[in-house]
Amino acid sequence: MDKYDYMILDIIQTYKQEQQSHIRLAVLERNFWKRIEADTDLSVGQARIGERITNLYLDGILQNKNGYTLTKKGREQLAFAPWKQGEVA
């Protein structure tokens, strides 16, 4: 996992805490692109958000039940994010 995978986990968890519901794919993608638009280290081709979400799902880190949410494993992984809790990457 790299910092962008952790960013996806953070977006999902933050949305869940603020909205008390699971995040839809379109909202997740929009929030991801907003966070990385100023990131010059990442090209559009490298972002591959769909592939990232798929891999996180297959690894059992997130689940899709009427929207995306983190699994227990995903919440544990988020604790190892390469930034401090509450800090925007």
PDB file of N, CA, C and O in Angstrom, chain B, residues numbered from 101:
ATOM      1  N   MET B 101       0.845  -1.192   0.000  1.00  0.00           N
ATOM      2  CA  MET B 101       0.000   0.000   0.000  1.00  0.00           C
ATOM      3  C   MET B 101       0.878   1.237   0.000  1.00  0.00           C
ATOM      4  O   MET B 101       1.896   1.296   0.689  1.00  0.00           O
ATOM      5  N   ASP B 102       0.470   2.220  -0.779  1.00  0.00           N
ATOM      6  CA  ASP B 102       1.190   3.481  -0.772  1.00  0.00           C
ATOM      7  C   ASP B 102       0.298   4.572  -0.170  1.00  0.00           C
ATOM      8  O   ASP B 102      -0.811   4.299   0.289  1.00  0.00           O
ATOM      9  N   LYS B 103       0.793   5.795  -0.180  1.00  0.00           N
ATOM     10  CA  LYS B 103       0.045   6.863   0.487  1.00  0.00           C
ATOM     11  C   LYS B 103      -1.310   7.126  -0.169  1.00  0.00           C
ATOM     12  O   LYS B 103      -2.225   7.615   0.494  1.00  0.00           O
ATOM     13  N   TYR B 104      -1.454   6.817  -1.440  1.00  0.00           N
ATOM     14  CA  TYR B 104      -2.725   7.053  -2.124  1.00  0.00           C
ATOM     15  C   TYR B 104      -3.770   6.006  -1.728  1.00  0.00           C
ATOM     16  O   TYR B 104      -4.961   6.308  -1.662  1.00  0.00           O
ATOM     17  N   ASP B 105      -3.323   4.788  -1.467  1.00  0.00           N
ATOM     18  CA  ASP B 105      -4.239   3.774  -0.941  1.00  0.00           C
ATOM     19  C   ASP B 105      -4.721   4.191   0.451  1.00  0.00           C
ATOM     20  O   ASP B 105      -5.906   4.085   0.767  1.00  0.00           O
ATOM     21  N   TYR B 106      -3.797   4.661   1.266  1.00  0.00           N
ATOM     22  CA  TYR B 106      -4.168   5.141   2.594  1.00  0.00           C
ATOM     23  C   TYR B 106      -5.109   6.342   2.497  1.00  0.00           C
ATOM     24  O   TYR B 106      -6.012   6.504   3.318  1.00  0.00           O
ATOM     25  N   MET B 107      -4.887   7.175   1.490  1.00  0.00           N
ATOM     26  CA  MET B 107      -5.756   8.327   1.291  1.00  0.00           C
ATOM     27  C   MET B 107      -7.192   7.869   1.018  1.00  0.00           C
ATOM     28  O   MET B 107      -8.140   8.461   1.533  1.00  0.00           O
ATOM     29  N   ILE B 108      -7.352   6.827   0.217  1.00  0.00           N
ATOM     30  CA  ILE B 108      -8.678   6.289  -0.064  1.00  0.00           C
ATOM     31  C   ILE B 108      -9.328   5.799   1.229  1.00  0.00           C
ATOM     32  O   ILE B 108     -10.506   6.059   1.473  1.00  0.00           O
ATOM     33  N   LEU B 109      -8.558   5.093   2.053  1.00  0.00           N
ATOM     34  CA  LEU B 109      -9.090   4.623   3.329  1.00  0.00           C
ATOM     35  C   LEU B 109      -9.509   5.795   4.206  1.00  0.00           C
ATOM     36  O   LEU B 109     -10.555   5.751   4.854  1.00  0.00           O
ATOM     37  N   ASP B 110      -8.699   6.832   4.225  1.00  0.00           N
ATOM     38  CA  ASP B 110      -9.010   8.010   5.034  1.00  0.00           C
ATOM     39  C   ASP B 110     -10.273   8.703   4.539  1.00  0.00           C
ATOM     40  O   ASP B 110     -11.096   9.137   5.345  1.00  0.00           O
ATOM     41  N   ILE B 111     -10.433   8.811   3.237  1.00  0.00           N
ATOM     42  CA  ILE B 111     -11.634   9.429   2.665  1.00  0.00           C
ATOM     43  C   ILE B 111     -12.874   8.647   3.085  1.00  0.00           C
ATOM     44  O   ILE B 111     -13.878   9.234   3.490  1.00  0.00           O
ATOM     45  N   ILE B 112     -12.801   7.326   2.988  1.00  0.00           N
ATOM     46  CA  ILE B 112     -13.941   6.480   3.344  1.00  0.00           C
ATOM     47  C   ILE B 112     -14.276   6.631   4.824  1.00  0.00           C
ATOM     48  O   ILE B 112     -15.441   6.800   5.183  1.00  0.00           O
ATOM     49  N   GLN B 113     -13.257   6.572   5.685  1.00  0.00           N
ATOM     50  CA  GLN B 113     -13.488   6.655   7.129  1.00  0.00           C
ATOM     51  C   GLN B 113     -14.001   8.036   7.538  1.00  0.00           C
ATOM     52  O   GLN B 113     -14.906   8.137   8.367  1.00  0.00           O
ATOM     53  N   THR B 114     -13.439   9.087   6.972  1.00  0.00           N
ATOM     54  CA  THR B 114     -13.880  10.449   7.287  1.00  0.00           C
ATOM     55  C   THR B 114     -15.331  10.651   6.880  1.00  0.00           C
ATOM     56  O   THR B 114     -16.114  11.238   7.625  1.00  0.00           O
ATOM     57  N   TYR B 115     -15.684  10.169   5.712  1.00  0.00           N
ATOM     58  CA  TYR B 115     -17.063  10.290   5.233  1.00  0.00           C
ATOM     59  C   TYR B 115     -18.016   9.552   6.169  1.00  0.00           C
ATOM     60  O   TYR B 115     -19.084  10.061   6.508  1.00  0.00           O
ATOM     61  N   LYS B 116     -17.623   8.359   6.579  1.00  0.00           N
ATOM     62  CA  LYS B 116     -18.458   7.555   7.478  1.00  0.00           C
ATOM     63  C   LYS B 116     -18.680   8.293   8.802  1.00  0.00           C
ATOM     64  O   LYS B 116     -19.794   8.300   9.327  1.00  0.00           O
ATOM     65  N   GLN B 117     -17.634   8.907   9.337  1.00  0.00           N
ATOM     66  CA  GLN B 117     -17.739   9.634  10.604  1.00  0.00           C
ATOM     67  C   GLN B 117     -18.598  10.882  10.465  1.00  0.00           C
ATOM     68  O   GLN B 117     -19.378  11.199  11.363  1.00  0.00           O
ATOM     69  N   GLU B 118     -18.467  11.588   9.359  1.00  0.00           N
ATOM     70  CA  GLU B 118     -19.196  12.846   9.179  1.00  0.00           C
ATOM     71  C   GLU B 118     -20.633  12.643   8.734  1.00  0.00           C
ATOM     72  O   GLU B 118     -21.522  13.370   9.178  1.00  0.00           O
ATOM     73  N   GLN B 119     -20.879  11.669   7.864  1.00  0.00           N
ATOM     74  CA  GLN B 119     -22.206  11.485   7.274  1.00  0.00           C
ATOM     75  C   GLN B 119     -23.002  10.336   7.886  1.00  0.00           C
ATOM     76  O   GLN B 119     -24.200  10.207   7.634  1.00  0.00           O
ATOM     77  N   GLN B 120     -22.348   9.508   8.682  1.00  0.00           N
ATOM     78  CA  GLN B 120     -22.996   8.347   9.288  1.00  0.00           C
ATOM     79  C   GLN B 120     -23.601   7.409   8.236  1.00  0.00           C
ATOM     80  O   GLN B 120     -24.634   6.784   8.473  1.00  0.00           O
ATOM     81  N   SER B 121     -22.951   7.318   7.081  1.00  0.00           N
ATOM     82  CA  SER B 121     -23.397   6.409   6.034  1.00  0.00           C
ATOM     83  C   SER B 121     -22.198   5.994   5.188  1.00  0.00           C
ATOM     84  O   SER B 121     -21.118   6.576   5.290  1.00  0.00           O
ATOM     85  N   HIS B 122     -22.403   4.988   4.359  1.00  0.00           N
ATOM     86  CA  HIS B 122     -21.344   4.513   3.479  1.00  0.00           C
ATOM     87  C   HIS B 122     -21.209   5.457   2.292  1.00  0.00           C
ATOM     88  O   HIS B 122     -22.183   6.071   1.857  1.00  0.00           O
ATOM     89  N   ILE B 123     -20.001   5.562   1.782  1.00  0.00           N
ATOM     90  CA  ILE B 123     -19.714   6.492   0.692  1.00  0.00           C
ATOM     91  C   ILE B 123     -19.966   5.814  -0.662  1.00  0.00           C
ATOM     92  O   ILE B 123     -19.609   4.653  -0.861  1.00  0.00           O
ATOM     93  N   ARG B 124     -20.566   6.531  -1.557  1.00  0.00           N
ATOM     94  CA  ARG B 124     -20.809   6.046  -2.920  1.00  0.00           C
ATOM     95  C   ARG B 124     -19.538   6.223  -3.744  1.00  0.00           C
ATOM     96  O   ARG B 124     -18.705   7.080  -3.447  1.00  0.00           O
ATOM     97  N   LEU B 125     -19.403   5.407  -4.778  1.00  0.00           N
ATOM     98  CA  LEU B 125     -18.213   5.431  -5.616  1.00  0.00           C
ATOM     99  C   LEU B 125     -17.963   6.805  -6.220  1.00  0.00           C
ATOM    100  O   LEU B 125     -16.825   7.275  -6.214  1.00  0.00           O
ATOM    101  N   ALA B 126     -18.993   7.458  -6.738  1.00  0.00           N
ATOM    102  CA  ALA B 126     -18.817   8.774  -7.370  1.00  0.00           C
ATOM    103  C   ALA B 126     -18.286   9.802  -6.373  1.00  0.00           C
ATOM    104  O   ALA B 126     -17.443  10.627  -6.727  1.00  0.00           O
ATOM    105  N   VAL B 127     -18.765   9.760  -5.143  1.00  0.00           N
ATOM    106  CA  VAL B 127     -18.314  10.704  -4.104  1.00  0.00           C
ATOM    107  C   VAL B 127     -16.873  10.377  -3.719  1.00  0.00           C
ATOM    108  O   VAL B 127     -16.057  11.281  -3.538  1.00  0.00           O
ATOM    109  N   LEU B 128     -16.564   9.095  -3.593  1.00  0.00           N
ATOM    110  CA  LEU B 128     -15.203   8.671  -3.271  1.00  0.00           C
ATOM    111  C   LEU B 128     -14.222   9.138  -4.342  1.00  0.00           C
ATOM    112  O   LEU B 128     -13.163   9.680  -4.025  1.00  0.00           O
ATOM    113  N   GLU B 129     -14.572   8.929  -5.600  1.00  0.00           N
ATOM    114  CA  GLU B 129     -13.696   9.367  -6.692  1.00  0.00           C
ATOM    115  C   GLU B 129     -13.518  10.878  -6.692  1.00  0.00           C
ATOM    116  O   GLU B 129     -12.401  11.372  -6.842  1.00  0.00           O
ATOM    117  N   ARG B 130     -14.610  11.614  -6.525  1.00  0.00           N
ATOM    118  CA  ARG B 130     -14.532  13.082  -6.514  1.00  0.00           C
ATOM    119  C   ARG B 130     -13.632  13.577  -5.390  1.00  0.00           C
ATOM    120  O   ARG B 130     -12.803  14.460  -5.609  1.00  0.00           O
ATOM    121  N   ASN B 131     -13.781  13.020  -4.186  1.00  0.00           N
ATOM    122  CA  ASN B 131     -12.961  13.440  -3.050  1.00  0.00           C
ATOM    123  C   ASN B 131     -11.495  13.081  -3.254  1.00  0.00           C
ATOM    124  O   ASN B 131     -10.608  13.840  -2.864  1.00  0.00           O
ATOM    125  N   PHE B 132     -11.238  11.934  -3.859  1.00  0.00           N
ATOM    126  CA  PHE B 132      -9.865  11.519  -4.150  1.00  0.00           C
ATOM    127  C   PHE B 132      -9.203  12.502  -5.112  1.00  0.00           C
ATOM    128  O   PHE B 132      -8.082  12.954  -4.875  1.00  0.00           O
ATOM    129  N   TRP B 133      -9.905  12.830  -6.204  1.00  0.00           N
ATOM    130  CA  TRP B 133      -9.321  13.750  -7.192  1.00  0.00           C
ATOM    131  C   TRP B 133      -9.122  15.138  -6.607  1.00  0.00           C
ATOM    132  O   TRP B 133      -8.155  15.816  -6.954  1.00  0.00           O
ATOM    133  N   LYS B 134     -10.011  15.574  -5.730  1.00  0.00           N
ATOM    134  CA  LYS B 134      -9.829  16.885  -5.084  1.00  0.00           C
ATOM    135  C   LYS B 134      -8.567  16.902  -4.237  1.00  0.00           C
ATOM    136  O   LYS B 134      -7.834  17.890  -4.225  1.00  0.00           O
ATOM    137  N   ARG B 135      -8.316  15.806  -3.530  1.00  0.00           N
ATOM    138  CA  ARG B 135      -7.132  15.752  -2.657  1.00  0.00           C
ATOM    139  C   ARG B 135      -5.832  15.712  -3.441  1.00  0.00           C
ATOM    140  O   ARG B 135      -4.828  16.270  -3.000  1.00  0.00           O
ATOM    141  N   ILE B 136      -5.837  15.061  -4.594  1.00  0.00           N
ATOM    142  CA  ILE B 136      -4.564  14.889  -5.311  1.00  0.00           C
ATOM    143  C   ILE B 136      -4.352  15.886  -6.438  1.00  0.00           C
ATOM    144  O   ILE B 136      -3.314  15.836  -7.098  1.00  0.00           O
ATOM    145  N   GLU B 137      -5.292  16.788  -6.686  1.00  0.00           N
ATOM    146  CA  GLU B 137      -5.151  17.669  -7.839  1.00  0.00           C
ATOM    147  C   GLU B 137      -3.898  18.532  -7.790  1.00  0.00           C
ATOM    148  O   GLU B 137      -3.381  18.922  -8.837  1.00  0.00           O
ATOM    149  N   ALA B 138      -3.404  18.835  -6.603  1.00  0.00           N
ATOM    150  CA  ALA B 138      -2.195  19.649  -6.496  1.00  0.00           C
ATOM    151  C   ALA B 138      -0.937  18.788  -6.352  1.00  0.00           C
ATOM    152  O   ALA B 138       0.161  19.327  -6.218  1.00  0.00           O
ATOM    153  N   ASP B 139      -1.079  17.477  -6.378  1.00  0.00           N
ATOM    154  CA  ASP B 139       0.043  16.560  -6.193  1.00  0.00           C
ATOM    155  C   ASP B 139       0.769  16.377  -7.527  1.00  0.00           C
ATOM    156  O   ASP B 139       0.261  15.706  -8.425  1.00  0.00           O
ATOM    157  N   THR B 140       1.931  16.960  -7.655  1.00  0.00           N
ATOM    158  CA  THR B 140       2.680  16.879  -8.911  1.00  0.00           C
ATOM    159  C   THR B 140       3.439  15.565  -9.040  1.00  0.00           C
ATOM    160  O   THR B 140       3.970  15.269 -10.110  1.00  0.00           O
ATOM    161  N   ASP B 141       3.504  14.767  -7.971  1.00  0.00           N
ATOM    162  CA  ASP B 141       4.220  13.496  -8.024  1.00  0.00           C
ATOM    163  C   ASP B 141       3.388  12.387  -8.657  1.00  0.00           C
ATOM    164  O   ASP B 141       3.915  11.316  -8.956  1.00  0.00           O
ATOM    165  N   LEU B 142       2.099  12.629  -8.865  1.00  0.00           N
ATOM    166  CA  LEU B 142       1.199  11.582  -9.327  1.00  0.00           C
ATOM    167  C   LEU B 142       0.551  11.997 -10.639  1.00  0.00           C
ATOM    168  O   LEU B 142      -0.092  13.043 -10.723  1.00  0.00           O
ATOM    169  N   SER B 143       0.725  11.171 -11.655  1.00  0.00           N
ATOM    170  CA  SER B 143       0.066  11.447 -12.925  1.00  0.00           C
ATOM    171  C   SER B 143      -1.303  10.778 -12.934  1.00  0.00           C
ATOM    172  O   SER B 143      -1.579   9.920 -12.095  1.00  0.00           O
ATOM    173  N   VAL B 144      -2.153  11.160 -13.865  1.00  0.00           N
ATOM    174  CA  VAL B 144      -3.483  10.573 -13.970  1.00  0.00           C
ATOM    175  C   VAL B 144      -3.381   9.062 -14.157  1.00  0.00           C
ATOM    176  O   VAL B 144      -4.157   8.309 -13.569  1.00  0.00           O
ATOM    177  N   GLY B 145      -2.443   8.624 -14.960  1.00  0.00           N
ATOM    178  CA  GLY B 145      -2.264   7.194 -15.187  1.00  0.00           C
ATOM    179  C   GLY B 145      -1.850   6.441 -13.943  1.00  0.00           C
ATOM    180  O   GLY B 145      -2.233   5.286 -13.756  1.00  0.00           O
ATOM    181  N   GLN B 146      -1.075   7.080 -13.094  1.00  0.00           N
ATOM    182  CA  GLN B 146      -0.636   6.441 -11.865  1.00  0.00           C
ATOM    183  C   GLN B 146      -1.750   6.371 -10.822  1.00  0.00           C
ATOM    184  O   GLN B 146      -1.725   5.493  -9.960  1.00  0.00           O
ATOM    185  N   ALA B 147      -2.707   7.262 -10.882  1.00  0.00           N
ATOM    186  CA  ALA B 147      -3.756   7.321  -9.873  1.00  0.00           C
ATOM    187  C   ALA B 147      -4.589   6.046  -9.885  1.00  0.00           C
ATOM    188  O   ALA B 147      -4.803   5.442  -8.834  1.00  0.00           O
ATOM    189  N   ARG B 148      -5.061   5.628 -11.055  1.00  0.00           N
ATOM    190  CA  ARG B 148      -5.808   4.380 -11.222  1.00  0.00           C
ATOM    191  C   ARG B 148      -6.727   4.093 -10.040  1.00  0.00           C
ATOM    192  O   ARG B 148      -6.633   3.032  -9.424  1.00  0.00           O
ATOM    193  N   ILE B 149      -7.608   5.026  -9.723  1.00  0.00           N
ATOM    194  CA  ILE B 149      -8.445   4.870  -8.529  1.00  0.00           C
ATOM    195  C   ILE B 149      -9.310   3.623  -8.586  1.00  0.00           C
ATOM    196  O   ILE B 149      -9.492   2.953  -7.569  1.00  0.00           O
ATOM    197  N   GLY B 150      -9.840   3.304  -9.744  1.00  0.00           N
ATOM    198  CA  GLY B 150     -10.661   2.099  -9.855  1.00  0.00           C
ATOM    199  C   GLY B 150      -9.877   0.843  -9.515  1.00  0.00           C
ATOM    200  O   GLY B 150     -10.369  -0.034  -8.805  1.00  0.00           O
ATOM    201  N   GLU B 151      -8.664   0.763 -10.022  1.00  0.00           N
ATOM    202  CA  GLU B 151      -7.797  -0.385  -9.740  1.00  0.00           C
ATOM    203  C   GLU B 151      -7.427  -0.426  -8.260  1.00  0.00           C
ATOM    204  O   GLU B 151      -7.382  -1.497  -7.654  1.00  0.00           O
ATOM    205  N   ARG B 152      -7.165   0.732  -7.688  1.00  0.00           N
ATOM    206  CA  ARG B 152      -6.826   0.801  -6.262  1.00  0.00           C
ATOM    207  C   ARG B 152      -7.990   0.312  -5.399  1.00  0.00           C
ATOM    208  O   ARG B 152      -7.797  -0.478  -4.474  1.00  0.00           O
ATOM    209  N   ILE B 153      -9.188   0.782  -5.706  1.00  0.00           N
ATOM    210  CA  ILE B 153     -10.371   0.372  -4.941  1.00  0.00           C
ATOM    211  C   ILE B 153     -10.585  -1.135  -5.086  1.00  0.00           C
ATOM    212  O   ILE B 153     -10.878  -1.820  -4.106  1.00  0.00           O
ATOM    213  N   THR B 154     -10.441  -1.643  -6.294  1.00  0.00           N
ATOM    214  CA  THR B 154     -10.603  -3.075  -6.532  1.00  0.00           C
ATOM    215  C   THR B 154      -9.609  -3.882  -5.707  1.00  0.00           C
ATOM    216  O   THR B 154      -9.985  -4.867  -5.073  1.00  0.00           O
ATOM    217  N   ASN B 155      -8.357  -3.477  -5.712  1.00  0.00           N
ATOM    218  CA  ASN B 155      -7.338  -4.203  -4.953  1.00  0.00           C
ATOM    219  C   ASN B 155      -7.607  -4.144  -3.451  1.00  0.00           C
ATOM    220  O   ASN B 155      -7.424  -5.141  -2.752  1.00  0.00           O
ATOM    221  N   LEU B 156      -8.039  -2.993  -2.952  1.00  0.00           N
ATOM    222  CA  LEU B 156      -8.366  -2.876  -1.530  1.00  0.00           C
ATOM    223  C   LEU B 156      -9.542  -3.781  -1.177  1.00  0.00           C
ATOM    224  O   LEU B 156      -9.572  -4.386  -0.106  1.00  0.00           O
ATOM    225  N   TYR B 157     -10.502  -3.865  -2.081  1.00  0.00           N
ATOM    226  CA  TYR B 157     -11.656  -4.740  -1.879  1.00  0.00           C
ATOM    227  C   TYR B 157     -11.223  -6.210  -1.860  1.00  0.00           C
ATOM    228  O   TYR B 157     -11.633  -6.976  -0.987  1.00  0.00           O
ATOM    229  N   LEU B 158     -10.400  -6.588  -2.820  1.00  0.00           N
ATOM    230  CA  LEU B 158      -9.943  -7.979  -2.915  1.00  0.00           C
ATOM    231  C   LEU B 158      -9.055  -8.365  -1.736  1.00  0.00           C
ATOM    232  O   LEU B 158      -9.008  -9.533  -1.349  1.00  0.00           O
ATOM    233  N   ASP B 159      -8.357  -7.399  -1.170  1.00  0.00           N
ATOM    234  CA  ASP B 159      -7.504  -7.648   0.000  1.00  0.00           C
ATOM    235  C   ASP B 159      -8.297  -7.661   1.305  1.00  0.00           C
ATOM    236  O   ASP B 159      -7.734  -7.893   2.375  1.00  0.00           O
ATOM    237  N   GLY B 160      -9.607  -7.412   1.216  1.00  0.00           N
ATOM    238  CA  GLY B 160     -10.448  -7.443   2.407  1.00  0.00           C
ATOM    239  C   GLY B 160     -10.308  -6.212   3.282  1.00  0.00           C
ATOM    240  O   GLY B 160     -10.600  -6.258   4.476  1.00  0.00           O
ATOM    241  N   ILE B 161      -9.860  -5.109   2.691  1.00  0.00           N
ATOM    242  CA  ILE B 161      -9.645  -3.875   3.445  1.00  0.00           C
ATOM    243  C   ILE B 161     -10.883  -2.997   3.418  1.00  0.00           C
ATOM    244  O   ILE B 161     -11.117  -2.227   4.351  1.00  0.00           O
ATOM    245  N   LEU B 162     -11.667  -3.100   2.378  1.00  0.00           N
ATOM    246  CA  LEU B 162     -12.933  -2.383   2.335  1.00  0.00           C
ATOM    247  C   LEU B 162     -14.007  -3.285   1.773  1.00  0.00           C
ATOM    248  O   LEU B 162     -13.722  -4.295   1.129  1.00  0.00           O
ATOM    249  N   GLN B 163     -15.236  -2.911   2.024  1.00  0.00           N
ATOM    250  CA  GLN B 163     -16.372  -3.682   1.526  1.00  0.00           C
ATOM    251  C   GLN B 163     -17.376  -2.730   0.901  1.00  0.00           C
ATOM    252  O   GLN B 163     -17.391  -1.532   1.184  1.00  0.00           O
ATOM    253  N   ASN B 164     -18.213  -3.293   0.046  1.00  0.00           N
ATOM    254  CA  ASN B 164     -19.222  -2.494  -0.627  1.00  0.00           C
ATOM    255  C   ASN B 164     -20.592  -3.077  -0.303  1.00  0.00           C
ATOM    256  O   ASN B 164     -21.012  -4.086  -0.870  1.00  0.00           O
ATOM    257  N   LYS B 165     -21.262  -2.425   0.606  1.00  0.00           N
ATOM    258  CA  LYS B 165     -22.626  -2.807   0.979  1.00  0.00           C
ATOM    259  C   LYS B 165     -23.469  -1.545   0.903  1.00  0.00           C
ATOM    260  O   LYS B 165     -23.618  -0.811   1.880  1.00  0.00           O
ATOM    261  N   ASN B 166     -24.014  -1.313  -0.278  1.00  0.00           N
ATOM    262  CA  ASN B 166     -24.782  -0.089  -0.504  1.00  0.00           C
ATOM    263  C   ASN B 166     -23.898   1.147  -0.298  1.00  0.00           C
ATOM    264  O   ASN B 166     -24.349   2.158   0.242  1.00  0.00           O
ATOM    265  N   GLY B 167     -22.664   1.056  -0.723  1.00  0.00           N
ATOM    266  CA  GLY B 167     -21.658   2.092  -0.546  1.00  0.00           C
ATOM    267  C   GLY B 167     -20.432   1.480   0.114  1.00  0.00           C
ATOM    268  O   GLY B 167     -20.512   0.400   0.700  1.00  0.00           O
ATOM    269  N   TYR B 168     -19.310   2.158   0.023  1.00  0.00           N
ATOM    270  CA  TYR B 168     -18.055   1.617   0.552  1.00  0.00           C
ATOM    271  C   TYR B 168     -17.874   1.967   2.020  1.00  0.00           C
ATOM    272  O   TYR B 168     -18.228   3.058   2.467  1.00  0.00           O
ATOM    273  N   THR B 169     -17.317   1.022   2.753  1.00  0.00           N
ATOM    274  CA  THR B 169     -16.946   1.220   4.146  1.00  0.00           C
ATOM    275  C   THR B 169     -15.716   0.351   4.426  1.00  0.00           C
ATOM    276  O   THR B 169     -15.438  -0.597   3.692  1.00  0.00           O
ATOM    277  N   LEU B 170     -14.993   0.680   5.480  1.00  0.00           N
ATOM    278  CA  LEU B 170     -13.806  -0.089   5.828  1.00  0.00           C
ATOM    279  C   LEU B 170     -14.190  -1.330   6.623  1.00  0.00           C
ATOM    280  O   LEU B 170     -15.137  -1.315   7.409  1.00  0.00           O
ATOM    281  N   THR B 171     -13.452  -2.383   6.407  1.00  0.00           N
ATOM    282  CA  THR B 171     -13.591  -3.571   7.238  1.00  0.00           C
ATOM    283  C   THR B 171     -12.735  -3.360   8.485  1.00  0.00           C
ATOM    284  O   THR B 171     -12.041  -2.350   8.607  1.00  0.00           O
ATOM    285  N   LYS B 172     -12.788  -4.307   9.397  1.00  0.00           N
ATOM    286  CA  LYS B 172     -11.933  -4.215  10.587  1.00  0.00           C
ATOM    287  C   LYS B 172     -10.466  -4.145  10.163  1.00  0.00           C
ATOM    288  O   LYS B 172      -9.689  -3.363  10.710  1.00  0.00           O
ATOM    289  N   LYS B 173     -10.103  -4.967   9.190  1.00  0.00           N
ATOM    290  CA  LYS B 173      -8.731  -4.962   8.666  1.00  0.00           C
ATOM    291  C   LYS B 173      -8.386  -3.588   8.086  1.00  0.00           C
ATOM    292  O   LYS B 173      -7.269  -3.101   8.263  1.00  0.00           O
ATOM    293  N   GLY B 174      -9.339  -2.970   7.399  1.00  0.00           N
ATOM    294  CA  GLY B 174      -9.116  -1.643   6.826  1.00  0.00           C
ATOM    295  C   GLY B 174      -8.903  -0.579   7.886  1.00  0.00           C
ATOM    296  O   GLY B 174      -8.038   0.284   7.739  1.00  0.00           O
ATOM    297  N   ARG B 175      -9.689  -0.638   8.955  1.00  0.00           N
ATOM    298  CA  ARG B 175      -9.512   0.336  10.049  1.00  0.00           C
ATOM    299  C   ARG B 175      -8.159   0.155  10.718  1.00  0.00           C
ATOM    300  O   ARG B 175      -7.519   1.128  11.116  1.00  0.00           O
ATOM    301  N   GLU B 176      -7.727  -1.101  10.840  1.00  0.00           N
ATOM    302  CA  GLU B 176      -6.400  -1.370  11.409  1.00  0.00           C
ATOM    303  C   GLU B 176      -5.303  -0.822  10.493  1.00  0.00           C
ATOM    304  O   GLU B 176      -4.327  -0.243  10.969  1.00  0.00           O
ATOM    305  N   GLN B 177      -5.463  -1.003   9.185  1.00  0.00           N
ATOM    306  CA  GLN B 177      -4.468  -0.495   8.234  1.00  0.00           C
ATOM    307  C   GLN B 177      -4.382   1.025   8.269  1.00  0.00           C
ATOM    308  O   GLN B 177      -3.299   1.597   8.147  1.00  0.00           O
ATOM    309  N   LEU B 178      -5.528   1.672   8.437  1.00  0.00           N
ATOM    310  CA  LEU B 178      -5.553   3.132   8.451  1.00  0.00           C
ATOM    311  C   LEU B 178      -4.722   3.689   9.598  1.00  0.00           C
ATOM    312  O   LEU B 178      -4.195   4.797   9.502  1.00  0.00           O
ATOM    313  N   ALA B 179      -4.601   2.934  10.672  1.00  0.00           N
ATOM    314  CA  ALA B 179      -3.782   3.369  11.803  1.00  0.00           C
ATOM    315  C   ALA B 179      -2.309   3.518  11.408  1.00  0.00           C
ATOM    316  O   ALA B 179      -1.554   4.216  12.085  1.00  0.00           O
ATOM    317  N   PHE B 180      -1.901   2.869  10.320  1.00  0.00           N
ATOM    318  CA  PHE B 180      -0.515   2.934   9.855  1.00  0.00           C
ATOM    319  C   PHE B 180      -0.318   3.936   8.719  1.00  0.00           C
ATOM    320  O   PHE B 180       0.712   3.915   8.044  1.00  0.00           O
ATOM    321  N   ALA B 181      -1.288   4.801   8.509  1.00  0.00           N
ATOM    322  CA  ALA B 181      -1.204   5.784   7.425  1.00  0.00           C
ATOM    323  C   ALA B 181       0.056   6.644   7.590  1.00  0.00           C
ATOM    324  O   ALA B 181       0.464   6.941   8.713  1.00  0.00           O
ATOM    325  N   PRO B 182       0.668   7.041   6.473  1.00  0.00           N
ATOM    326  CA  PRO B 182       1.929   7.801   6.537  1.00  0.00           C
ATOM    327  C   PRO B 182       1.736   9.278   6.884  1.00  0.00           C
ATOM    328  O   PRO B 182       2.582  10.101   6.534  1.00  0.00           O
ATOM    329  N   TRP B 183       0.663   9.625   7.553  1.00  0.00           N
ATOM    330  CA  TRP B 183       0.465  10.978   8.051  1.00  0.00           C
ATOM    331  C   TRP B 183      -0.274  10.888   9.372  1.00  0.00           C
ATOM    332  O   TRP B 183      -0.842   9.850   9.711  1.00  0.00           O
ATOM    333  N   LYS B 184      -0.261  11.977  10.109  1.00  0.00           N
ATOM    334  CA  LYS B 184      -0.926  12.001  11.412  1.00  0.00           C
ATOM    335  C   LYS B 184      -2.436  12.013  11.228  1.00  0.00           C
ATOM    336  O   LYS B 184      -2.948  12.538  10.239  1.00  0.00           O
ATOM    337  N   GLN B 185      -3.139  11.432  12.187  1.00  0.00           N
ATOM    338  CA  GLN B 185      -4.605  11.383  12.142  1.00  0.00           C
ATOM    339  C   GLN B 185      -5.158  12.806  12.019  1.00  0.00           C
ATOM    340  O   GLN B 185      -4.757  13.695  12.771  1.00  0.00           O
ATOM    341  N   GLY B 186      -6.058  13.019  11.092  1.00  0.00           N
ATOM    342  CA  GLY B 186      -6.674  14.321  10.913  1.00  0.00           C
ATOM    343  C   GLY B 186      -5.915  15.238   9.974  1.00  0.00           C
ATOM    344  O   GLY B 186      -6.432  16.281   9.574  1.00  0.00           O
ATOM    345  N   GLU B 187      -4.713  14.871   9.621  1.00  0.00           N
ATOM    346  CA  GLU B 187      -3.890  15.674   8.703  1.00  0.00           C
ATOM    347  C   GLU B 187      -4.206  15.269   7.276  1.00  0.00           C
ATOM    348  O   GLU B 187      -4.326  14.081   6.980  1.00  0.00           O
ATOM    349  N   VAL B 188      -4.339  16.225   6.408  1.00  0.00           N
ATOM    350  CA  VAL B 188      -4.605  15.926   5.008  1.00  0.00           C
ATOM    351  C   VAL B 188      -3.300  15.595   4.324  1.00  0.00           C
ATOM    352  O   VAL B 188      -2.318  16.323   4.464  1.00  0.00           O
ATOM    353  N   ALA B 189      -3.284  14.523   3.597  1.00  0.00           N
ATOM    354  CA  ALA B 189      -2.048  14.095   2.905  1.00  0.00           C
ATOM    355  C   ALA B 189      -1.748  15.020   1.745  1.00  0.00           C
ATOM    356  O   ALA B 189      -0.756  14.828   1.043  1.00  0.00           O
TER     357      ALA B 189
END
